[in-house]
């Protein structure tokens, strides 16, 4: 479903744009994602709306077919990339699972900010982004995904999330569409 509205208290959630994850894609692999995310960050910050920056530090316990070792990663792999321009007003969430809600303060923070809608961007489309979106939906938030500001190293997984999963639990749109709705909401607020 295309994006139809931006709620008065909408938060931007940026998933896993950190040094170690960005390095996995190789030089320039995520440049468009980073540029689109920066546009959204600027728009949300200008509107004084909540911004949540999420990084991953660890992994959940348990067996999986693709058990990935964290050994050998550089010491700064969890640090957010500089392009995000982290601000003191941004809320930082460190997760150890795919989704940003499990065993973190994210739900509590969003509720304390009276947030009713979340816009989610980041990597990986089929893991961190999708897991966070599913959980937000289950908690009753209106969920919007900026489809040009999410990426995955596995194209088939990205395509499946965008075409089959996201439309069932969220509104989807481009960065430009989301910013246009945000700017329209601000103009309405100023004129009333």
Secondary structure, 3 states (H helix, E strand, C coil): CECCCCCCCEEEEEECCEHHHHHHCCCCCCHHHHHHHHHHHHHHHHCCCCEEEEEECCCCCCCCCCCCCCCCCCCCCCCECHHHCCCCCCEEEEECCCCCCCCCCHHHHHHHCCCCEEEEEEECHHHHHHHHHHHHHHCCCEEEEEEEEEECCCHHHHHHHHHHHHHHHCEEECHHHHHHHHHHHHHHHHHC
